[in-house]
Amino acid sequence: MASAGKGGRYHHGDLRAALIDTAIELIGERGVRGFSLAEASRRLGVAASAPYAHFADRDQLLAAVTARAWEHLAAELQPAIDALQAPAERLAALAHGYVRFAATNPALVKVLYEVGLDKGSYPEIEAAEKPVAGAVLACVRALTGGSDQQADDLATAVEATARGFALLLLDGDFGTDAHAVERAAEQAARATAALIEGRHLLAPAQPGDPHGTGSASGRP
Protein backbone atom coordinates (compact mmCIF):
# COMPACT_ATOMS: atom_id res chain seq x y z
CA MET A 1 0.00 0.00 0.00
CA ALA A 2 1.27 3.46 -0.90
CA SER A 3 1.89 5.93 1.87
CA ALA A 4 0.56 9.45 1.65
CA GLY A 5 2.99 12.28 1.27
CA LYS A 6 2.75 15.35 3.46
CA GLY A 7 -0.40 17.25 2.60
CA GLY A 8 -1.54 14.50 0.26
CA ARG A 9 -5.15 13.43 0.10
CA TYR A 10 -4.57 9.71 -0.44
CA HIS A 11 -4.31 7.76 2.80
CA HIS A 12 -5.57 4.23 2.25
CA GLY A 13 -7.73 2.14 -0.01
CA ASP A 14 -7.64 1.50 -3.74
CA LEU A 15 -4.72 3.42 -5.21
CA ARG A 16 -5.47 2.17 -8.71
CA ALA A 17 -8.97 3.66 -8.64
CA ALA A 18 -7.63 6.84 -7.04
CA LEU A 19 -5.11 7.24 -9.85
CA ILE A 20 -7.83 6.84 -12.48
CA ASP A 21 -10.01 9.42 -10.72
CA THR A 22 -7.09 11.84 -10.43
CA ALA A 23 -6.11 11.34 -14.07
CA ILE A 24 -9.65 12.27 -15.13
CA GLU A 25 -9.52 15.33 -12.90
CA LEU A 26 -6.19 16.47 -14.35
CA ILE A 27 -7.27 15.84 -17.93
CA GLY A 28 -10.35 17.94 -17.29
CA GLU A 29 -8.14 20.78 -16.11
CA ARG A 30 -5.18 20.52 -18.48
CA GLY A 31 -6.11 18.18 -21.32
CA VAL A 32 -4.53 14.85 -22.17
CA ARG A 33 -1.18 16.42 -23.06
CA GLY A 34 -1.01 18.13 -19.69
CA PHE A 35 -1.35 14.89 -17.75
CA SER A 36 1.53 12.94 -16.25
CA LEU A 37 1.97 10.16 -13.73
CA ALA A 38 4.23 12.42 -11.72
CA GLU A 39 1.55 15.08 -11.41
CA ALA A 40 -1.05 12.48 -10.42
CA SER A 41 1.32 11.23 -7.72
CA ARG A 42 1.89 14.75 -6.40
CA ARG A 43 -1.81 15.49 -6.29
CA LEU A 44 -2.52 12.29 -4.39
CA GLY A 45 0.46 12.83 -2.12
CA VAL A 46 2.09 9.48 -2.82
CA ALA A 47 5.62 8.63 -3.83
CA ALA A 48 6.41 9.07 -7.52
CA SER A 49 7.10 5.34 -7.72
CA ALA A 50 3.72 4.32 -6.25
CA PRO A 51 1.68 4.31 -9.50
CA TYR A 52 4.04 1.79 -11.06
CA ALA A 53 2.69 -0.90 -8.77
CA HIS A 54 -0.51 -0.67 -10.83
CA PHE A 55 0.46 0.82 -14.21
CA ALA A 56 3.61 0.16 -16.21
CA ASP A 57 3.55 3.63 -17.75
CA ARG A 58 1.42 6.68 -18.53
CA ASP A 59 -0.30 5.01 -21.48
CA GLN A 60 -1.42 2.07 -19.39
CA LEU A 61 -3.08 4.43 -16.93
CA LEU A 62 -4.66 6.34 -19.83
CA ALA A 63 -6.00 3.05 -21.17
CA ALA A 64 -7.69 2.41 -17.84
CA VAL A 65 -9.08 5.95 -17.88
CA THR A 66 -10.40 5.44 -21.42
CA ALA A 67 -12.07 2.19 -20.39
CA ARG A 68 -13.67 4.03 -17.46
CA ALA A 69 -14.95 6.71 -19.87
CA TRP A 70 -16.58 4.11 -22.14
CA GLU A 71 -18.13 2.37 -19.14
CA HIS A 72 -19.68 5.62 -17.94
CA LEU A 73 -20.94 6.44 -21.43
CA ALA A 74 -22.46 2.97 -21.79
CA ALA A 75 -24.25 3.39 -18.45
CA GLU A 76 -25.62 6.77 -19.59
CA LEU A 77 -26.83 5.32 -22.89
CA GLN A 78 -28.17 2.05 -21.47
CA PRO A 79 -31.84 3.12 -21.62
CA ALA A 80 -31.46 3.92 -25.32
CA ILE A 81 -29.47 0.74 -25.94
CA ASP A 82 -32.18 -1.38 -24.29
CA ALA A 83 -35.15 0.46 -25.79
CA LEU A 84 -37.46 -1.45 -28.09
CA GLN A 85 -37.42 1.19 -30.79
CA ALA A 86 -36.95 1.30 -34.53
CA PRO A 87 -33.25 1.64 -35.47
CA ALA A 88 -33.60 5.29 -36.54
CA GLU A 89 -35.30 6.20 -33.26
CA ARG A 90 -32.63 4.39 -31.24
CA LEU A 91 -29.83 6.23 -33.02
CA ALA A 92 -31.54 9.56 -32.36
CA ALA A 93 -31.92 8.57 -28.71
CA LEU A 94 -28.25 7.59 -28.54
CA ALA A 95 -27.24 10.99 -29.94
CA HIS A 96 -29.50 12.69 -27.39
CA GLY A 97 -27.95 10.68 -24.56
CA TYR A 98 -24.43 11.35 -25.75
CA VAL A 99 -24.92 15.11 -25.59
CA ARG A 100 -26.31 14.84 -22.08
CA PHE A 101 -23.34 12.68 -21.09
CA ALA A 102 -20.92 15.26 -22.49
CA ALA A 103 -22.60 18.02 -20.49
CA THR A 104 -21.91 16.29 -17.18
CA ASN A 105 -18.64 14.56 -18.11
CA PRO A 106 -16.56 16.96 -20.23
CA ALA A 107 -13.28 15.45 -19.06
CA LEU A 108 -14.40 11.98 -20.16
CA VAL A 109 -15.28 13.34 -23.59
CA LYS A 110 -11.71 14.61 -23.87
CA VAL A 111 -10.48 11.18 -22.89
CA LEU A 112 -12.60 9.41 -25.53
CA TYR A 113 -11.33 11.51 -28.40
CA GLU A 114 -7.89 12.79 -27.42
CA VAL A 115 -6.06 9.86 -25.81
CA GLY A 116 -5.54 8.11 -29.16
CA LEU A 117 -4.34 4.74 -27.90
CA ASP A 118 -4.39 1.68 -30.14
CA LYS A 119 -7.29 -0.46 -28.99
CA GLY A 120 -5.50 -3.53 -30.28
CA SER A 121 -2.82 -2.99 -27.67
CA TYR A 122 -5.28 -2.33 -24.85
CA PRO A 123 -8.11 -4.87 -24.98
CA GLU A 124 -9.80 -3.30 -21.96
CA ILE A 125 -10.67 -0.30 -24.12
CA GLU A 126 -12.22 -2.44 -26.83
CA ALA A 127 -14.20 -4.42 -24.25
CA ALA A 128 -15.52 -1.26 -22.58
CA GLU A 129 -16.44 0.34 -25.93
CA LYS A 130 -18.27 -2.75 -27.19
CA PRO A 131 -21.76 -2.08 -25.70
CA VAL A 132 -21.96 1.36 -27.32
CA ALA A 133 -20.30 0.41 -30.59
CA GLY A 134 -22.45 -2.73 -30.82
CA ALA A 135 -25.66 -0.80 -30.32
CA VAL A 136 -24.76 1.73 -33.01
CA LEU A 137 -23.59 -0.96 -35.41
CA ALA A 138 -26.78 -2.98 -35.01
CA CYS A 139 -28.86 0.09 -35.85
CA VAL A 140 -26.87 1.23 -38.86
CA ARG A 141 -26.72 -2.28 -40.29
CA ALA A 142 -30.49 -2.58 -40.00
CA LEU A 143 -30.87 0.74 -41.82
CA THR A 144 -28.37 -0.03 -44.59
CA GLY A 145 -29.34 -3.60 -45.37
CA GLY A 146 -26.16 -5.09 -43.97
CA SER A 147 -23.74 -3.30 -46.32
CA ASP A 148 -20.51 -2.87 -44.36
CA GLN A 149 -19.40 0.27 -46.21
CA GLN A 150 -22.78 1.97 -45.96
CA ALA A 151 -23.04 0.99 -42.30
CA ASP A 152 -19.57 2.41 -41.59
CA ASP A 153 -20.41 5.63 -43.43
CA LEU A 154 -23.65 6.09 -41.53
CA ALA A 155 -22.08 5.24 -38.17
CA THR A 156 -19.32 7.80 -38.77
CA ALA A 157 -21.85 10.47 -39.73
CA VAL A 158 -24.01 9.77 -36.69
CA GLU A 159 -20.99 9.91 -34.38
CA ALA A 160 -19.84 13.16 -35.97
CA THR A 161 -23.29 14.67 -35.49
CA ALA A 162 -23.58 13.72 -31.83
CA ARG A 163 -20.03 14.77 -31.06
CA GLY A 164 -20.43 18.04 -32.93
CA PHE A 165 -23.48 19.06 -30.93
CA ALA A 166 -21.75 18.01 -27.71
CA LEU A 167 -18.71 20.16 -28.46
CA LEU A 168 -20.88 23.13 -29.43
CA LEU A 169 -22.68 22.76 -26.12
CA LEU A 170 -19.42 22.61 -24.17
CA ASP A 171 -18.19 25.68 -26.07
CA GLY A 172 -21.26 27.61 -24.90
CA ASP A 173 -23.04 27.85 -28.26
CA PHE A 174 -26.33 26.78 -26.71
CA GLY A 175 -26.08 29.26 -23.86
CA THR A 176 -25.66 28.65 -20.17
CA ASP A 177 -29.25 28.63 -18.94
CA ALA A 178 -30.99 25.66 -17.36
CA HIS A 179 -32.38 24.45 -20.70
CA ALA A 180 -29.16 24.61 -22.72
CA VAL A 181 -28.34 20.91 -22.36
CA GLU A 182 -31.80 19.77 -23.37
CA ARG A 183 -31.83 22.13 -26.36
CA ALA A 184 -28.54 20.75 -27.59
CA ALA A 185 -29.59 17.15 -26.97
CA GLU A 186 -32.91 17.61 -28.78
CA GLN A 187 -31.22 19.26 -31.75
CA ALA A 188 -28.68 16.44 -31.91
CA ALA A 189 -31.51 13.92 -31.97
CA ARG A 190 -33.36 15.80 -34.72
CA ALA A 191 -30.19 16.23 -36.76
CA THR A 192 -29.50 12.51 -36.43
CA ALA A 193 -33.03 11.71 -37.62
CA ALA A 194 -32.58 14.05 -40.60
CA LEU A 195 -29.21 12.47 -41.38
CA ILE A 196 -30.73 9.01 -41.37
CA GLU A 197 -33.56 10.16 -43.62
CA GLY A 198 -31.04 11.43 -46.16
CA ARG A 199 -28.49 8.66 -45.64
CA HIS A 200 -28.39 7.82 -49.36
CA LEU A 201 -26.49 11.10 -49.85
CA LEU A 202 -23.57 9.67 -47.86
CA ALA A 203 -22.66 7.27 -50.68
CA PRO A 204 -19.65 8.28 -52.81
CA ALA A 205 -20.54 9.85 -56.13
CA GLN A 206 -20.61 7.41 -59.05
CA PRO A 207 -19.67 8.26 -62.65
CA GLY A 208 -22.43 10.38 -64.08
CA ASP A 209 -23.85 11.05 -60.60
CA PRO A 210 -22.56 14.50 -59.58
CA HIS A 211 -24.84 14.69 -56.53
CA GLY A 212 -23.17 11.77 -54.78
CA THR A 213 -26.33 9.69 -54.33
CA GLY A 214 -24.51 6.54 -55.38
CA SER A 215 -27.33 5.43 -57.66
CA ALA A 216 -29.17 6.75 -60.67
CA SER A 217 -32.45 6.85 -58.81
CA GLY A 218 -31.03 8.52 -55.69
CA ARG A 219 -32.85 6.02 -53.44
CA PRO A 220 -31.20 4.53 -50.34
C-alpha positions as CSV (number, residue, x, y, z in Angstrom):
1,M,0.0,0.0,0.0
2,A,1.3,3.5,-0.9
3,S,1.9,5.9,1.9
4,A,0.6,9.5,1.6
5,G,3.0,12.3,1.3
6,K,2.8,15.4,3.5
7,G,-0.4,17.2,2.6
8,G,-1.5,14.5,0.3
9,R,-5.2,13.4,0.1
10,Y,-4.6,9.7,-0.4
11,H,-4.3,7.8,2.8
12,H,-5.6,4.2,2.3
13,G,-7.7,2.1,0.0
14,D,-7.6,1.5,-3.7
15,L,-4.7,3.4,-5.2
16,R,-5.5,2.2,-8.7
17,A,-9.0,3.7,-8.6
18,A,-7.6,6.8,-7.0
19,L,-5.1,7.2,-9.9
20,I,-7.8,6.8,-12.5
21,D,-10.0,9.4,-10.7
22,T,-7.1,11.8,-10.4
23,A,-6.1,11.3,-14.1
24,I,-9.7,12.3,-15.1
25,E,-9.5,15.3,-12.9
26,L,-6.2,16.5,-14.3
27,I,-7.3,15.8,-17.9
28,G,-10.3,17.9,-17.3
29,E,-8.1,20.8,-16.1
30,R,-5.2,20.5,-18.5
31,G,-6.1,18.2,-21.3
32,V,-4.5,14.9,-22.2
33,R,-1.2,16.4,-23.1
34,G,-1.0,18.1,-19.7
35,F,-1.4,14.9,-17.8
36,S,1.5,12.9,-16.2
37,L,2.0,10.2,-13.7
38,A,4.2,12.4,-11.7
39,E,1.5,15.1,-11.4
40,A,-1.0,12.5,-10.4
41,S,1.3,11.2,-7.7
42,R,1.9,14.7,-6.4
43,R,-1.8,15.5,-6.3
44,L,-2.5,12.3,-4.4
45,G,0.5,12.8,-2.1
46,V,2.1,9.5,-2.8
47,A,5.6,8.6,-3.8
48,A,6.4,9.1,-7.5
49,S,7.1,5.3,-7.7
50,A,3.7,4.3,-6.2
51,P,1.7,4.3,-9.5
52,Y,4.0,1.8,-11.1
53,A,2.7,-0.9,-8.8
54,H,-0.5,-0.7,-10.8
55,F,0.5,0.8,-14.2
56,A,3.6,0.2,-16.2
57,D,3.5,3.6,-17.7
58,R,1.4,6.7,-18.5
59,D,-0.3,5.0,-21.5
60,Q,-1.4,2.1,-19.4
61,L,-3.1,4.4,-16.9
62,L,-4.7,6.3,-19.8
63,A,-6.0,3.0,-21.2
64,A,-7.7,2.4,-17.8
65,V,-9.1,5.9,-17.9
66,T,-10.4,5.4,-21.4
67,A,-12.1,2.2,-20.4
68,R,-13.7,4.0,-17.5
69,A,-14.9,6.7,-19.9
70,W,-16.6,4.1,-22.1
71,E,-18.1,2.4,-19.1
72,H,-19.7,5.6,-17.9
73,L,-20.9,6.4,-21.4
74,A,-22.5,3.0,-21.8
75,A,-24.2,3.4,-18.5
76,E,-25.6,6.8,-19.6
77,L,-26.8,5.3,-22.9
78,Q,-28.2,2.0,-21.5
79,P,-31.8,3.1,-21.6
80,A,-31.5,3.9,-25.3
81,I,-29.5,0.7,-25.9
82,D,-32.2,-1.4,-24.3
83,A,-35.2,0.5,-25.8
84,L,-37.5,-1.5,-28.1
85,Q,-37.4,1.2,-30.8
86,A,-37.0,1.3,-34.5
87,P,-33.2,1.6,-35.5
88,A,-33.6,5.3,-36.5
89,E,-35.3,6.2,-33.3
90,R,-32.6,4.4,-31.2
91,L,-29.8,6.2,-33.0
92,A,-31.5,9.6,-32.4
93,A,-31.9,8.6,-28.7
94,L,-28.2,7.6,-28.5
95,A,-27.2,11.0,-29.9
96,H,-29.5,12.7,-27.4
97,G,-28.0,10.7,-24.6
98,Y,-24.4,11.4,-25.8
99,V,-24.9,15.1,-25.6
100,R,-26.3,14.8,-22.1
101,F,-23.3,12.7,-21.1
102,A,-20.9,15.3,-22.5
103,A,-22.6,18.0,-20.5
104,T,-21.9,16.3,-17.2
105,N,-18.6,14.6,-18.1
106,P,-16.6,17.0,-20.2
107,A,-13.3,15.4,-19.1
108,L,-14.4,12.0,-20.2
109,V,-15.3,13.3,-23.6
110,K,-11.7,14.6,-23.9
111,V,-10.5,11.2,-22.9
112,L,-12.6,9.4,-25.5
113,Y,-11.3,11.5,-28.4
114,E,-7.9,12.8,-27.4
115,V,-6.1,9.9,-25.8
116,G,-5.5,8.1,-29.2
117,L,-4.3,4.7,-27.9
118,D,-4.4,1.7,-30.1
119,K,-7.3,-0.5,-29.0
120,G,-5.5,-3.5,-30.3
121,S,-2.8,-3.0,-27.7
122,Y,-5.3,-2.3,-24.9
123,P,-8.1,-4.9,-25.0
124,E,-9.8,-3.3,-22.0
125,I,-10.7,-0.3,-24.1
126,E,-12.2,-2.4,-26.8
127,A,-14.2,-4.4,-24.3
128,A,-15.5,-1.3,-22.6
129,E,-16.4,0.3,-25.9
130,K,-18.3,-2.7,-27.2
131,P,-21.8,-2.1,-25.7
132,V,-22.0,1.4,-27.3
133,A,-20.3,0.4,-30.6
134,G,-22.4,-2.7,-30.8
135,A,-25.7,-0.8,-30.3
136,V,-24.8,1.7,-33.0
137,L,-23.6,-1.0,-35.4
138,A,-26.8,-3.0,-35.0
139,C,-28.9,0.1,-35.9
140,V,-26.9,1.2,-38.9
141,R,-26.7,-2.3,-40.3
142,A,-30.5,-2.6,-40.0
143,L,-30.9,0.7,-41.8
144,T,-28.4,0.0,-44.6
145,G,-29.3,-3.6,-45.4
146,G,-26.2,-5.1,-44.0
147,S,-23.7,-3.3,-46.3
148,D,-20.5,-2.9,-44.4
149,Q,-19.4,0.3,-46.2
150,Q,-22.8,2.0,-46.0
151,A,-23.0,1.0,-42.3
152,D,-19.6,2.4,-41.6
153,D,-20.4,5.6,-43.4
154,L,-23.6,6.1,-41.5
155,A,-22.1,5.2,-38.2
156,T,-19.3,7.8,-38.8
157,A,-21.8,10.5,-39.7
158,V,-24.0,9.8,-36.7
159,E,-21.0,9.9,-34.4
160,A,-19.8,13.2,-36.0
161,T,-23.3,14.7,-35.5
162,A,-23.6,13.7,-31.8
163,R,-20.0,14.8,-31.1
164,G,-20.4,18.0,-32.9
165,F,-23.5,19.1,-30.9
166,A,-21.8,18.0,-27.7
167,L,-18.7,20.2,-28.5
168,L,-20.9,23.1,-29.4
169,L,-22.7,22.8,-26.1
170,L,-19.4,22.6,-24.2
171,D,-18.2,25.7,-26.1
172,G,-21.3,27.6,-24.9
173,D,-23.0,27.9,-28.3
174,F,-26.3,26.8,-26.7
175,G,-26.1,29.3,-23.9
176,T,-25.7,28.7,-20.2
177,D,-29.2,28.6,-18.9
178,A,-31.0,25.7,-17.4
179,H,-32.4,24.4,-20.7
180,A,-29.2,24.6,-22.7
181,V,-28.3,20.9,-22.4
182,E,-31.8,19.8,-23.4
183,R,-31.8,22.1,-26.4
184,A,-28.5,20.7,-27.6
185,A,-29.6,17.1,-27.0
186,E,-32.9,17.6,-28.8
187,Q,-31.2,19.3,-31.7
188,A,-28.7,16.4,-31.9
189,A,-31.5,13.9,-32.0
190,R,-33.4,15.8,-34.7
191,A,-30.2,16.2,-36.8
192,T,-29.5,12.5,-36.4
193,A,-33.0,11.7,-37.6
194,A,-32.6,14.0,-40.6
195,L,-29.2,12.5,-41.4
196,I,-30.7,9.0,-41.4
197,E,-33.6,10.2,-43.6
198,G,-31.0,11.4,-46.2
199,R,-28.5,8.7,-45.6
200,H,-28.4,7.8,-49.4
201,L,-26.5,11.1,-49.9
202,L,-23.6,9.7,-47.9
203,A,-22.7,7.3,-50.7
204,P,-19.6,8.3,-52.8
205,A,-20.5,9.8,-56.1
206,Q,-20.6,7.4,-59.0
207,P,-19.7,8.3,-62.6
208,G,-22.4,10.4,-64.1
209,D,-23.9,11.1,-60.6
210,P,-22.6,14.5,-59.6
211,H,-24.8,14.7,-56.5
212,G,-23.2,11.8,-54.8
213,T,-26.3,9.7,-54.3
214,G,-24.5,6.5,-55.4
215,S,-27.3,5.4,-57.7
216,A,-29.2,6.8,-60.7
217,S,-32.5,6.9,-58.8
218,G,-31.0,8.5,-55.7
219,R,-32.8,6.0,-53.4
220,P,-31.2,4.5,-50.3
